[in-house]
Amino acid sequence: MSARERILDAAADIMRRHGVARATTKEIAKAAGYSEALLYKHFRDKEELMLNVLKERMPPFTAMCVPGEGTVESNLVAVVHGGLRFYRRAFPMMGSMLAQRRLLEASRESLRKYGAGPQEPVRALARYLAAERDLGRVAADAGTEAAAALLMGACFQQAFLLYFAEGDEGPDLPESFARDLVRPVLAGLLPEAGPLP
């Protein structure tokens, strides 16, 4: 296993157990068995390390479906199901950061330089829906930004409820639950003729 991979594994473990706010690069490097200097050869700063943990060590959901492939419904169900898993596991990592105003402000500024932040999944989903609208698979007058916000908001809220009730271990919500979240929103997105392939 490469040094980068070991650092990411250690960072993911520490961030899940202690939260991003309390995870230090020194502690992460030590847990990986390396010096802090080596950590900085792979990652510019803690925010870049955190972003890579989110991208590479968390359930994926921001890798968007390809417009025109599959069905709009199956693509949205996959995104929502991934979002439910992702947010559930992100809560213990991010909670401590949200509780400290100065840390939150510093993180906000740092994430901006990477073009990242909690708004990005909503924007990515809105772009996907707009592309499907351009292909005629979503109604011309559909509110794609609102639909994206509704779906990602539902993921966030339902994942929080599950995390609050059961923590980040144990079974995830089933795909059928994701489908139930998608269907009411989908009804407002599809052209009058109904679902397209």
QUIHUNOR-V170727 format. One record per helix or strand. SS is the DSSP state (alpha for helix, beta for strand). FROM is the first residue (numbers start at 0). TO is the last residue. If there is no record, write none. Layout:
BEGIN
ss=SS from=FROM to=TO
ss=SS from=FROM to=TO
END
This chain:
BEGIN
ss=alpha from=2 to=17
ss=alpha from=24 to=31
ss=alpha from=35 to=41
ss=alpha from=45 to=55
ss=alpha from=71 to=97
ss=alpha from=100 to=112
ss=alpha from=119 to=133
ss=alpha from=143 to=165
ss=alpha from=174 to=186
END
